[in-house]
Amino acid sequence: MLRYAYGHNPALNAARSEWQAKTESLAQARAHWLPSVTAGANVMKVDIEGTNFGTAKGSTSKMIELLLTQPLFRGGRTVAETDEAVQTILAQRAILEAAQQSLFADVATVYMDVLRDEALLSLNENNMLVLLRQLQAVRVRFDVGDVTKTDVVQAESRYARAKADHVQALATANASRARYERIIGQKPGTLGYPSVTFSVPDTLPEALAASERQNPSLLASRFLHRASKEGIGKTFGELLPELSFFAGWDRTYDPQPGLVPESTNKTIGVSASIPLYSGGAVRSRVREAKYTANQRYLESLDAGQNIREQTVADWEALAAARAEITAREVQVRAAETARKSVHAEMEVGARTVLDSLDADQEYLDARVELVRARRNEIVALFALSRTMGILTPDLLGFVDEDDQKRLMEAALEWKILGMDVD
């Protein structure tokens, strides 16, 4: 299910496209390191009046030209733009990884929700049948005077409750199946209890250290902070001089029709421009960039605090679920033993019908809570792994880590001429 959702979930595929679009910012920044070459051509009809230029009447002048421009210095903006693009790409990649890990946790949650709700539906169906048979037996005993009308009414009440619980369980199961289909992309078939092949650290400090080191949302906030600092230099560079090299070549045919058949010009030089005053707009944008960088820094601090809080919460949820499973298993065994004893004692008149109904309900409740605790354990395990940043495709065994590295390297390669996309 995880593999299928990884390849087919539309929200995740949209996040991939968003990251791929963001990688193009690096190619755009690198373009300022490279020259630009343009070519041009024009044709002009020339008609010069006068006897001395009679041969020019109705002539045409044709020109072709090439121009090369190479930026030499842009006030440090090219370096800042390139570094900003790299940090932005890394941030977007971390955002994509956060989306992937959230999807895996959501898949685990809906999978366990369906498994839990179908198990509860089965328990409620079985309980309804048991109580129906018990109601029928109590009515028979009432007809022969063995029990009172109160016993019959109590059995009817419990059976009606079981029917209501069954209706509610069916509705909940159908809703869980719908969520499963939306997130995973296919209808749930016959689901089995999952086998988890990964583990989490043995102690909370280790889990906190992993979250601090690997959580993709936290990493994204740090990359965005670094990108915003580069944005300051990029904007400040607009206040500095620019220097560029240029070279040109052009040839004109019939520049002076009837007199000069053709001419060729070659130019080479360096141009400079120095911004003197722009109404304060650039300086305003520098201040804006500094405020933005401070905002990103504070957001990274806030993200770190949130991740630490979430790690503790997920860790405690997992520990509680595992402890609850142990306790619920004991409860189920005890409730089953008590139920059998109460039924046996009722047969000899030592227990009432109400005692038997209560024992059945306690046994059902214990089994229901055990099912829920087992679901909570798996969900908490995936949630903690997501918060720690380890719930990756390579950990789950269907994407090689080297493939992920090669994908990132490809995103950082120089792209000059191609326009095709995957």
MIBASE-997926 format. One record per residue (C-alpha): residue in one letter; x negated, y negated, z negated. Coordinates in steps of 0.001 Angstrom, whole numbers, padded with zeros to 6 digits, always signed. Layout:
N
aXYZ;...
***
This chain:
422
m+000000+000000+000000;l-002835-002405-000829;r-004518-001738+002500;y-001282-002246+004438;a-000467-005502+002655;y-004049-006719+003195;g-003668-006358+006935;h-000028-007338+007439;n+001034-009863+004799;p+001922-013055+006746;a+001019-015434+003904;l-002459-013904+003640;n-002918-013995+007406;a-001932-017667+007321;a-004578-018277+004647;r-007150-016571+006879;s-006247-018855+009772;e-006485-021869+007481;w-010003-020817+006458;q-011031-020228+010066;a-009745-023679+010980;k-011748-025171+008123;t-014958-023534+009398;e-014738-025733+012485;s-015575-028759+010342;l-019174-027517+010288;a-019401-027431+014082;q-017951-030939+014181;a-020510-032193+011655;r-023395-030501+013449;a-022386-032152+016712;h-023969-035375+015438;w-027362-033641+015399;l-027085-032906+019120;p-027203-035139+022190;s-024191-036031+024253;v-024411-035971+028050;t-021877-037559+030364;a-021628-037706+034135;g-019686-040125+036261;a-018925-040931+039866;n-016989-043597+041681;v-016204-044702+045215;m-015489-048324+046098;k-014272-049833+049344;v-016299-052886+050209;d-015095-055574+052625;i-017396-058624+052770;e-016241-061577+054822;g-018746-063518+056891;t-020673-063145+060119;n-023898-062256+058389;f-022301-059148+056890;g-020348-057901+059785;t-021685-054395+059420;a-020304-054270+055881;k-016722-054726+056911;g-014714-051685+055792;s-017729-049933+054250;t-017616-047862+051074;s-020018-047826+048143;k-020492-044561+046242;m-022218-043999+042889;i-023125-041046+040679;e-024603-041349+037188;l-025832-039327+034203;l-026162-040647+030657;l-027767-038919+027663;t-027405-040246+024130;q-029182-038765+021103;p-028427-040054+017593;l-031650-040599+015648;f-030379-042050+012391;r-026806-042541+011200;g-027446-043792+007689;g-027686-040263+006318;r-024124-039495+007352;t-025033-036505+009509;v-026767-034736+006620;a-023930-035597+004236;e-021246-034497+006710;t-023013-031178+007297;d-023436-030466+003590;e-019855-031544+002908;a-018600-029182+005610;v-020559-026249+004157;q-019186-026859+000651;t-015661-027276+002012;i-015942-023990+003919;l-017163-022224+000779;a-014270-023726-001173;q-011743-022621+001433;r-013279-019151+001455;a-012871-018980-002324;i-009252-020104-001939;l-008738-017300+000581;e-010279-014788-001826;a-007987-016058-004574;a-005019-015504-002254;q-006239-011980-001482;q-006629-011094-005145;s-003266-012603-006032;l-001707-010522-003271;f-003304-007337-004627;a-002012-008140-008117;d+001447-008874-006694;v+001414-005590-004764;a+000504-003700-007929;t+003269-005510-009801;v+006037-004806-007286;y+004817-001213-006870;m+005019-000629-010621;d+008323-002512-010807;v+009873-000140-008267;l+008336+002854-010027;r+009614+001622-013405;d+013093+000712-012195;e+013582+003988-010343;a+012476+005876-013459;l+014888+003846-015588;l+017656+004453-013061;s+017002+008183-013281;l+017004+008067-017090;n+020280+006153-017117;e+021872+008550-014633;n+020829+011506-016760;n+022019+009792-019931;m+025383+009046-018337;l+025828+012718-017411;v+024804+013853-020899;l+027267+011480-022538;l+030020+012523-020121;r+029544+016154-021086;q+029459+015185-024738;l+032668+013159-024348;q+034365+016116-022714;a+033199+018394-025535;v+034430+015964-028202;r+037844+015779-026531;v+038081+019576-026578;r+037173+019605-030264;f+039732+016882-030921;d+042444+018947-029242;v+041768+021791-031674;g+041582+019426-034646;d+037836+019796-035234;v+037098+016043-034968;t+039050+012827-035405;k+040263+010215-032959;t+037438+007983-034165;d+034887+010486-032887;v+036555+010483-029464;v+036590+006681-029295;q+032929+006514-030284;a+032020+008975-027527;e+034087+006997-025009;s+032332+003779-026060;r+028879+005278-025585;y+029837+006697-022192;a+031173+003303-021043;r+027933+001703-022188;a+025948+004282-020228;k+027974+003517-017086;a+027310-000214-017504;d+023600+000421-018067;h+023520+002567-014934;v+025106-000193-012831;q+022590-002706-014167;a+019680-000322-013575;l+020811+000249-009981;a+021006-003499-009308;t+017558-004053-010807;a+016077-001209-008757;n+017553-002589-005527;a+016133-006047-006286;s+012698-004542-006932;r+012833-002654-003633;a+013637-005919-001835;r+010646-007664-003442;y+008470-004688-002521;e+009497-004938+001129;r+008904-008703+001211;i+005400-008566-000266;i+004103-005326+001248;g+005965-005473+004543;q+007612-002054+004512;k+010299-000235+002567;p+009199+001801-000453;g+009135+005523+000124;t+008554+008151-002525;l+006167+006484-004961;g+003811+008292-007290;y+002013+007031-010363;p-001121+005241-009091;s-004643+006370-009862;v-006862+003389-010698;t-010473+003887-009617;f-011946+000720-011117;s-012408-000479-014672;v-012798-003704-016609;p-015461-004628-019193;d-015277-003072-022623;t-015331-006357-024525;l-013599-009707-024230;p-016873-011720-024067;e-017932-009654-021046;a-014590-010322-019388;l-014904-014054-020094;a-018414-014106-018622;a-017170-012348-015476;s-014327-014841-015083;e-016714-017762-015487;r-019010-016276-012865;q-016605-014841-010290;n-013086-016245-010512;p-012415-017564-006980;s-010135-020408-008049;l-012813-021671-010429;l-015477-021330-007740;a-013266-023215-005283;s-012923-026141-007694;r-016708-026284-008086;f-017306-026202-004334;l-014745-028972-003839;h-016566-031061-006436;r-019837-030618-004559;a-018133-031495-001280;s-016702-034669-002808;k-020182-035753-003926;e-021395-035363-000346;g-018423-037467+000688;i-019888-040386-001260;g-023092-040265+000781;k-021145-039884+003998;t-019138-043029+003335;f-022096-045014+002005;g-023963-044244+005228;e-021566-046534+007076;l-023307-049466+005365;l-026715-048491+006761;p-028233-049107+010205;e-027774-046678+013082;l-030444-045798+015599;s-029998-043818+018805;f-032002-042897+021881;f-030504-043128+025346;a-031584-042237+028873;g-029699-042772+032095;w-029954-042129+035801;d-027696-043375+038551;r-027776-043473+042335;t-025671-045767+044457;y-025093-045223+048161;d-024524-048398+050189;p-024818-050742+047217;q-025011-053602+049736;p-023360-052215+052849;g-025277-053020+055956;l-028356-054150+054019;v-029376-051549+051415;p-028520-047918+052196;e-029007-046638+048639;s-030570-047463+045275;t-031637-045418+042241;n-031893-046672+038653;k-033546-044946+035714;t-033190-046254+032180;i-034567-045174+028836;g-034455-046903+025507;v-033491-047068+021872;s-030512-048917+020505;a-029853-050018+016942;s-026863-051456+015163;i-026743-052963+011698;p-023394-053454+009933;l-023304-056864+008277;y-019776-057334+006994;s-016529-055445+007480;g-014214-057166+005036;g-015178-054872+002155;a-013342-051854+003560;v-016388-049569+003554;r-017340-050499+000001;s-013764-049803-001041;r-013980-046346+000499;v-017260-045733-001347;r-015528-046520-004631;e-012640-044287-003596;a-015062-041435-002851;k-016653-041836-006285;y-013261-041684-007986;t-012422-038590-005944;a-015688-036926-006962;n-014911-037620-010618;q-011422-036216-010102;r-012853-033013-008614;y-015266-032704-011531;l-012484-033008-014090;e-010366-030550-012111;s-013211-028023-012240;l-013392-028438-016028;d-009641-027956-016301;a-009811-024900-014042;g-012489-023405-016286;q-010345-023886-019384;n-007300-022405-017665;i-009289-019389-016492;r-010653-018756-019980;e-007144-018969-021422;q-005769-016651-018737;t-008585-014150-019295;v-007803-013944-023008;a-004071-013600-022300;d-004614-010847-019710;w-007086-009049-021964;e-004649-009065-024886;a-001791-007953-022633;l-003831-004970-021456;a-004894-004047-024987;a-001302-004372-026214;a+000051-002228-023364;r-002454+000546-024062;a-001726+000485-027783;e+002003+000467-027071;i+001708+003525-024824;t+000107+005490-027653;a+002826+004415-030082;r+005661+005030-027611;e+004429+008536-026852;v+004614+009311-030576;q+008055+007711-030707;v+009324+009814-027787;r+008121+013046-029357;a+009650+012135-032714;a+012953+011025-031164;e+013167+014230-029132;t+012599+016366-032218;a+015134+014360-034213;r+017685+014621-031415;k+017409+018384-031252;s+017736+018653-035030;v+020778+016377-035172;h+022515+018327-032410;a+021850+021594-034227;e+023103+020175-037512;m+026229+018792-035820;e+027080+022277-034586;v+027307+023491-038181;g+029142+020400-039407;a+026198+018793-041219;r+026143+015802-038841;t+028855+013670-037295;v+029455+012898-033635;l+028150+009381-034285;d+024897+010806-035627;s+024510+012807-032432;l+025266+009783-030239;d+022760+007666-032165;a+020075+010322-031755;d+020708+010472-028008;q+020467+006682-027751;e+017231+006533-029745;y+015693+009199-027521;l+016749+007294-024389;d+015443+003993-025769;a+012082+005554-026609;r+011677+006992-023119;v+012703+003684-021521;e+010144+001752-023559;l+007424+004270-022678;v+008147+003779-018977;r+007927+000021-019426;a+004685+000238-021388;r+003040+002325-018665;r+004129-000205-016067;n+002767-003044-018201;e-000629-001348-018500;i-001197-001169-014732;v+000121-004693-014157;a-002091-006085-016938;l-005121-004218-015570;f-004672-005749-012124;a-003936-009183-013609;l-007124-009116-015691;s-009158-007934-012696;r-007737-010784-010618;t-008563-013357-013292;m-012093-011978-013562;g-012455-012246-009783;i-013312-008583-009231;l-010101-007476-007489;t-011757-007581-004069;p-011173-005452-000947;d-014585-003791-001296;l-013828-002869-004945;l-010584-001250-003800;g-012516+000680-001165;f-011054-000390+002162;v-013379-003244+003205;d-017164-003083+003060;e-018886-005926+001212;d-021434-006240+004039;d-018570-006881+006459;q-017452-009770+004269;k-020974-011205+004283;r-021234-010900+008051;l-017899-012683+008413;m-019200-015556+006311;e-022471-015694+008245;a-020546-015830+011516;a-018540-018770+010193;l-021768-020692+009531;e-023339-020008+012929;w-023879-022752+015481;k-020931-023036+017857;i-021536-025288+020844;l-019683-024206+023988;g-017127-021518+023182;m-013452-022302+022537;d-012040-018801+022038;v-010562-017832+018676;d-009900-014457+017085;
***
